[in-house]
Amino acid sequence: MGHNHSIYLKDGKFFNKKDDRQVPLENGNEEQIAIIKEVQQREAEFKSENGYGVDVEFSIEATIKFQCLCGRKLEKNKDMDSTDEVDLFDGEWMLCKCGKEYQISTIYGYKEAYIKLAE
């Protein structure tokens, strides 16, 4: 159902994409027929031996947390595709409300990060 139709099917009824108003069923309407065929095709895929194939996507949120010398808690988040991407933090800066700046460094290939106070 990835085609660019001006209508969509919901609960067995057609609706206009522009204003979500119901569209009456029209005998011989090519767009409605195409949508019904697409739904039937997808239903057949779901009922097939292996089922409907979907891609599995992995998303990891990594967080670095530490306490500033003033006592405030700081944290930085990054979205990653795997735990091997800790290096994405490398070179990032964190600024505390007290004015202290910290730089994050990582050692390539290791799942560790280090915080250094800017001078």
QUIRA-V824369 format. One record per run of one state. SS is the DSSP state (A for helix, B for strand, O for the rest). FROM is the first residue (numbers start at 1). TO is the last residue. If there is no record, write none. Layout:
SS|FROM|TO / SS|FROM|TO
This chain:
O|1|6 / B|7|10 / O|11|12 / B|13|16 / O|17|21 / B|22|23 / O|24|29 / A|30|47 / O|48|59 / B|60|67 / O|68|72 / B|73|80 / O|81|82 / A|83|89 / O|90|92 / B|93|95 / O|96|100 / B|101|106 / O|107|112 / B|113|117 / O|118|119
